[in-house]
Every structure is written in C-alpha cells, then in structure tokens.
C-alpha cells in the first residue's frame, strides 16, 4: 500500500505525518531536525515515497536528505496552499497531515524545485548583490557624515583625490573614525567582489543563454545571469504571459459578475527577477526599440507604470529568445503562445 508524507518544517523541529492510501493517518510526530531523527520516522518507507513540505526558511537541508535517500520530494507553494492558510484549526499536526492528504489527492500546489547547480548560482548572485549593497551603504554613510559638517565635492570620494580631500577635512574624532571604518569596509569588499565577479564571468561564458539575453537593451552580463538563474528551465512556461505572471509583472484582477477591476502588479513571483528587469528597463526605455512605447504609456499612466511595462516587454522578449534557443538546441519546432 502506498503512503504519503507531509512535513511541516521549522528551524529547529519539524512535524512529520504519514498518511496511507486510504487516507488514514499512520504517524504524526514532532521531531528535532536532523538526518538521524527524521530517518527514524520515515527511513523504513519504500524508495520513491512522495514527501511534501512547504518552501519555508531553511528547507534546503531537507531536500538534500530526501533526494539522497531516494524519496520523491514535492515543494509546496505556501501562498497557494489555501487548505492550510485558511484553516480554522491550525497547528503543526494539522498542517503536516493536510500536506500529506493534499499530496495523496493530487491537489498539492507545487513550486518548481531548481536543480542544485541553479540554487548555487542563485546563492552566488544574491551574495554578490548583498556585498555591493553593503558597500553602497558605507559610501552613503560617508556622504552623510561629511555633509553633516557642511562639506561636499562633485567628484568621487573614493578616488585618490577624493580620499585626500576626505583626509584633509576638519572632522571631530568620532566622525573621523566613522569615515575611516567605512573606507576600510569598502576596501575589504573590493577583492571579495572581484573574486566573485570572476566566478560569474566564468558562469556567463559557459552558458549560451547569457549571451542570447545580453542582446536585449539594458541587459548586461550580471542581469542576464540573474534572469537565467531565476527563470531556470524556460520550458516550464508555455507562453510569455505565463512567465510574466510567474514573475509578478501582471496586474491583479478582481472580478465578480460583470464587474472586473485590474489593480497593480501582483509582485508574487521572484523579487530578484523583478529587480533586475526594473534596473534594465531604466536603460531600455531610452533605447530606440522601447522609447516610443515608454513615452506613450508614461503620458497616459505615469513614468513608474511605464517603466514596469517596459520591464514586462523585456521579459516577453527574453521568453522568445530563450524559447527559440531551447527549440534550436533540441531540434524541435518553435512554440508560440
């Protein structure tokens, strides 16, 4: 008899429920997170047993464990799992059992589980972004400190002349210490980001999708890498509209009877993908390909909405480019929405 497993994952402990094919709950226990403790509960189940768990904080270790021991992992989309989110009785035991029951009934709203190499590329890109933002915070802090004493210069503060200018300012001891510490952090970040950039260039050179995407206006190598890492397998999306919806760039819709209202974009997809597309749109909206469309939308709806519209147009073109590349590499006929 087949069994189905639901796991409600938390940082230190998890609730594990095992449901039989007839819907009877065979096991529902709480355990400390770890390989040995979890295998005590489900280690005797046959290989290929399906296991459902939500995309909660720190779920990577569980995925690796399930794959290593031959289970069939199913990642649940937490926002779409209404049976759990809207339940009147909500606790770990109920949530774990509900996951197993939904898996048994084939009603589980699943999220795509990216391959390990894609997850590692995402982690590297996000790490690099975090370091760059940290450096930007330090530069802004220096500007704020010197501005508080009425100092300013038009050129860079970090160049040779800029650092000499900073050193010559008449600042109190604490403010001088803050500026020195910020400069030290910036200098410490430089070799780290340089090493990461080298790794990313190697990734970009080895992936033909990156070269294809950089043909889009406003899309550089880093933006293309983020798009590739976040989108993953382009065949997951049967049309450009599906991809835009997944990325959260389509408007929300509220309809009842004959009344339909369209709101702002849903923002329910990858925040990282929306971010790089918005950055690319800042440049693309001035390009000959998109300038007329941007001007027309900006006149009717405003500049912010127009920029988002250009971001979606970029994503639409990206879908066509990636889809054509995938079809060409697989020697298949091109798919069109």
C-alpha positions in Angstrom: 0.0 0.0 0.0 1.3 3.4 -1.0 1.9 6.1 1.7 2.3 9.8 1.5 4.4 12.0 3.8 3.8 15.6 4.8 6.4 17.6 6.8 5.8 20.9 8.4 9.3 22.3 8.5 10.6 24.8 11.1 14.1 26.0 12.1 14.8 23.5 14.9 11.9 21.0 14.8 9.6 19.6 12.2 6.2 17.8 12.3 6.1 14.6 10.2 2.8 13.0 9.1 2.4 9.7 7.2 -0.9 9.0 5.5 -1.9 5.7 3.9 -3.6 5.3 0.5 -7.0 5.1 2.1 -6.4 8.5 3.9 -5.8 7.1 7.4 -3.1 8.8 9.3 -0.5 6.3 10.3 2.0 8.6 12.0 2.1 12.2 13.1 5.0 13.1 15.3 7.2 16.1 16.1 11.0 15.6 15.9 14.2 17.5 16.1 15.6 18.5 12.7 18.4 16.2 11.5 19.1 13.2 9.3 19.1 10.5 12.1 16.0 11.8 13.8 14.0 12.1 10.6 15.1 8.7 9.3 13.8 7.1 12.5 10.3 8.1 11.4 10.4 7.6 7.6 13.6 5.7 7.0 11.8 2.4 6.6 9.4 3.7 3.9 10.0 2.4 0.4 12.1 4.3 -2.1 10.2 6.7 -4.2 7.7 7.6 -1.4 6.4 11.1 -2.1 7.1 13.7 0.6 5.5 17.2 0.6 7.0 20.2 2.5 6.5 23.9 2.3 9.0 26.4 1.0 9.8 27.7 4.5 13.0 29.1 5.9 15.9 26.7 5.6 14.3 23.9 3.6 17.4 23.0 1.6 18.8 20.5 4.0 15.5 18.6 3.9 15.5 18.5 0.1 19.1 17.1 0.0 18.2 14.5 2.6 15.1 13.3 0.8 17.0 13.1 -2.6 20.0 11.3 -1.0 17.7 8.6 0.5 15.5 8.0 -2.6 12.3 9.9 -1.6 10.2 11.8 -4.1 10.3 15.5 -2.8 7.4 17.9 -3.5 7.9 21.5 -2.7 4.7 23.3 -1.8 3.9 26.8 -2.8 2.9 28.4 0.6 0.8 31.2 -0.8 -1.3 28.9 -2.9 -1.9 26.3 -0.2 -5.2 27.7 0.9 -6.2 24.5 2.8 -3.5 25.3 5.4 -3.6 29.1 5.3 -7.4 29.4 5.8 -7.9 26.6 8.2 -9.8 27.3 11.4 -7.8 24.7 13.3 -4.2 25.4 12.5 -1.2 23.8 14.3 1.8 21.7 13.2 0.0 18.4 13.4 -2.9 19.6 11.3 -0.6 21.3 8.8 1.6 18.2 8.3 -1.4 15.9 7.9 -3.0 18.3 5.4 0.1 18.4 3.3 0.1 14.6 3.1 -3.6 14.4 2.3 -3.3 17.0 -0.5 -0.4 15.0 -1.9 -2.5 11.8 -1.7 -5.4 13.5 -3.6 -3.0 15.1 -6.2 -4.2 18.6 -5.1 -0.9 19.9 -4.0 0.0 23.4 -5.3 3.7 22.7 -6.1 6.6 25.0 -6.7 9.5 24.2 -9.0 12.5 22.7 -7.3 15.5 24.2 -9.0 18.5 21.8 -9.6 21.4 22.1 -7.1 23.6 24.0 -9.6 20.9 26.6 -10.2 20.4 27.1 -6.5 24.1 27.6 -6.0 24.2 30.1 -8.9 21.3 32.0 -7.2 23.1 32.0 -3.9 26.3 33.4 -5.5 24.4 36.1 -7.4 22.5 37.1 -4.3 25.6 37.1 -2.2 27.3 39.4 -4.6 24.3 41.7 -4.6 24.4 41.8 -0.8 28.1 42.8 -0.8 27.5 45.5 -3.3 24.6 46.9 -1.3 26.8 46.8 1.8 29.5 48.9 0.0 26.8 51.3 -1.1 25.7 51.7 2.5 29.2 52.6 3.5 29.6 55.2 0.8 26.2 56.8 1.7 27.3 56.8 5.3 30.5 58.8 4.4 28.5 61.3 2.4 26.1 61.7 5.4 28.9 62.2 7.9 30.7 64.9 5.9 27.5 66.6 4.8 26.6 67.0 8.5 29.6 69.4 8.8 28.8 71.2 5.5 31.4 69.5 3.3 30.8 68.3 -0.2 32.6 67.7 -3.5 31.4 67.0 -7.0 33.8 64.2 -7.7 34.1 60.7 -6.2 35.0 60.4 -2.5 36.8 57.1 -3.2 39.3 58.1 -5.8 42.9 59.2 -4.9 42.0 62.9 -4.9 38.7 62.1 -3.1 40.4 60.3 -0.3 43.0 63.0 0.0 40.1 65.5 0.3 38.5 63.4 3.0 41.8 63.2 4.9 42.1 66.9 4.9 38.7 67.7 6.4 38.4 69.1 9.8 36.2 66.5 11.5 35.7 65.5 15.2 37.4 62.3 16.3 34.3 60.1 16.2 33.2 61.3 12.8 36.8 60.8 11.5 36.7 57.2 12.9 33.4 56.5 11.2 34.7 57.7 7.8 37.9 55.6 8.3 35.9 52.5 9.2 33.6 52.9 6.2 36.6 53.2 3.9 38.1 50.1 5.5 34.9 48.1 4.8 34.8 49.3 1.2 38.5 48.4 0.7 37.9 45.0 2.3 34.9 44.3 0.0 36.8 45.1 -3.2 38.9 41.9 -3.5 35.9 39.7 -2.5 33.5 41.2 -5.1 36.4 41.0 -7.6 36.8 37.2 -7.0 33.0 36.7 -7.2 32.8 38.7 -10.5 35.5 36.4 -11.9 33.4 33.3 -11.0 30.3 34.9 -12.5 32.1 35.7 -15.8 33.1 32.0 -16.0 29.4 31.0 -15.5 28.3 33.5 -18.2 30.9 32.3 -20.7 29.8 28.7 -20.3 26.0 29.4 -20.7 24.8 30.4 -24.2 21.6 31.7 -22.7 23.5 34.6 -21.1 25.0 35.7 -24.5 21.5 35.5 -26.0 19.9 37.6 -23.3 22.6 40.3 -23.5 21.3 41.2 -26.9 18.3 42.9 -25.1 18.7 46.6 -24.5 19.7 47.3 -20.9 20.6 43.7 -20.1 24.2 43.2 -19.2 26.0 40.0 -18.2 25.0 40.2 -14.5 21.4 40.9 -15.3 21.3 38.0 -17.8 22.8 35.7 -15.2 20.1 36.6 -12.7 17.4 36.1 -15.3 18.8 32.7 -16.2 19.1 31.6 -12.6 15.7 32.8 -11.5 13.8 31.6 -14.6 15.6 28.2 -14.8 14.1 25.9 -17.3 12.2 28.0 -19.8 10.0 25.0 -20.9 8.2 25.4 -17.6 6.4 28.4 -19.1 4.2 27.6 -22.2 3.9 31.3 -23.1 5.4 34.7 -22.4 2.3 35.7 -20.5 2.7 32.7 -18.1 6.3 33.8 -17.4 5.2 37.4 -16.8 2.5 36.1 -14.4 5.0 34.0 -12.5 7.4 36.9 -12.2 4.6 39.1 -10.7 4.6 41.6 -13.6 0.9 41.1 -14.5 -1.9 43.1 -12.9 -4.1 41.7 -10.2 -7.7 41.0 -11.2 -10.8 41.3 -9.0 -13.9 40.1 -10.8 -17.5 39.5 -9.7 -20.4 39.1 -12.1 -19.9 41.7 -14.8 -17.5 43.9 -12.8 -13.8 43.4 -13.3 -11.1 45.6 -11.7 -7.5 45.5 -12.6 -5.0 46.6 -10.0 -1.3 47.0 -9.7 1.1 44.2 -10.5 0.9 41.2 -8.2 4.5 41.1 -7.1 4.1 37.4 -6.1 6.9 36.0 -8.2 10.7 36.3 -7.9 11.6 39.7 -6.3 15.1 39.3 -7.7 13.9 38.8 -11.3 11.6 41.9 -11.0 14.5 43.9 -9.5 17.0 43.2 -12.4 14.2 43.7 -15.0 13.3 47.1 -13.5 17.0 48.1 -13.5 17.3 47.0 -17.1 14.1 48.9 -18.0 15.7 52.2 -16.8 18.1 51.9 -19.7 15.9 50.1 -22.2 13.2 52.8 -22.0 15.6 55.2 -23.7 16.5 52.8 -26.5 15.0 53.2 -30.0 13.2 49.9 -29.5 11.2 50.9 -26.5 11.3 54.8 -26.4 8.1 55.3 -28.2 6.2 52.7 -26.2 7.5 54.2 -23.0 6.6 57.7 -23.9 3.0 56.7 -24.9 2.4 54.8 -21.6 4.1 57.4 -19.5 1.8 60.1 -20.9 -1.3 58.1 -20.0 -0.3 56.3 -16.8 2.8 57.9 -15.5 6.5 57.1 -15.6 6.6 54.4 -12.9 3.9 52.3 -14.6 5.6 52.9 -17.9 8.9 51.6 -16.6 7.2 48.4 -15.3 5.6 48.0 -18.7 9.0 48.1 -20.4 10.3 45.6 -17.8 7.5 43.2 -18.9 8.2 43.8 -22.5 11.9 42.9 -21.8 10.7 39.7 -20.1 8.4 38.8 -23.0 11.3 39.2 -25.5 13.5 37.1 -23.1 11.0 34.3 -23.2 11.0 34.3 -27.0 14.8 34.3 -27.1 15.2 31.6 -24.6 12.4 29.5 -26.1 13.9 29.8 -29.6 17.3 28.9 -28.2 15.9 25.8 -26.4 14.0 24.7 -29.5 17.1 25.1 -31.7 19.3 23.1 -29.3 16.7 20.4 -29.0 16.0 20.5 -32.8 12.2 20.9 -32.1 9.7 23.1 -33.9 9.3 26.6 -32.3 6.4 27.1 -29.9 4.5 30.3 -30.0 1.8 31.4 -27.5 
